[in-house]
């Protein structure tokens, strides 16, 4: 019988509804959630994710995670000094700025 891993059983939950109660532990939780998503994406496994908040918040978070993924993939494939990597970094920077503007939250990665 195949063993199930704990991370396969429980989805990653990113709760953006506590925006008015931002503190270090909440930001740490958000950073851990995004880091876990990116680690699973690069590991090739499925990523069960649940995001709680309005559609614009969820869309901003999804877009920014996607841009983060593309940027990290470009670094891995082409290196830091490639034009493609620079373009993906620029798109990530714009996505982070858009996310911050819409949500009022700092993005956990730069």
RAGI-V190700 format. One record per residue. N is the residue number from 1. PSI is psi in radians with two decimals (999 if undefined). Layout:
BEGIN
N;PSI + N;PSI
END
This chain:
BEGIN
1;2.37 + 2;2.35 + 3;2.46 + 4;2.39 + 5;2.60 + 6;-0.68 + 7;-0.34 + 8;-0.41 + 9;-0.68 + 10;2.26 + 11;2.74 + 12;2.23 + 13;2.11 + 14;1.99 + 15;1.86 + 16;0.16 + 17;-0.19 + 18;0.53 + 19;-0.48 + 20;-0.15 + 21;0.87 + 22;2.19 + 23;3.13 + 24;-0.69 + 25;-0.64 + 26;-0.76 + 27;-0.61 + 28;-0.72 + 29;-0.78 + 30;-0.80 + 31;-0.71 + 32;-0.70 + 33;-0.82 + 34;-0.71 + 35;-0.73 + 36;-0.71 + 37;-0.83 + 38;-0.70 + 39;-0.72 + 40;-0.65 + 41;-0.74 + 42;-0.36 + 43;-0.17 + 44;0.10 + 45;2.88 + 46;2.70 + 47;1.61 + 48;2.00 + 49;2.43 + 50;2.15 + 51;2.25 + 52;2.06 + 53;-3.06 + 54;2.87 + 55;-0.69 + 56;-0.64 + 57;-0.81 + 58;-0.76 + 59;-0.73 + 60;-0.73 + 61;-0.78 + 62;-0.79 + 63;-0.75 + 64;-0.70 + 65;-0.71 + 66;-0.74 + 67;-0.67 + 68;-0.75 + 69;-0.81 + 70;-0.69 + 71;-0.80 + 72;-0.64 + 73;-0.71 + 74;-0.69 + 75;-0.79 + 76;-0.73 + 77;-0.78 + 78;-0.30 + 79;3.00 + 80;-0.40 + 81;0.34 + 82;2.59 + 83;-0.72 + 84;-0.72 + 85;-0.72 + 86;-0.74 + 87;-0.74 + 88;-0.60 + 89;-0.70 + 90;-0.74 + 91;-0.66 + 92;-0.76 + 93;-0.73 + 94;-0.70 + 95;-0.70 + 96;-0.76 + 97;-0.72 + 98;-0.77 + 99;-0.80 + 100;-0.71 + 101;-0.76 + 102;-0.65 + 103;-0.39 + 104;0.17 + 105;2.54 + 106;2.42 + 107;2.38 + 108;-0.19 + 109;2.56 + 110;999
END
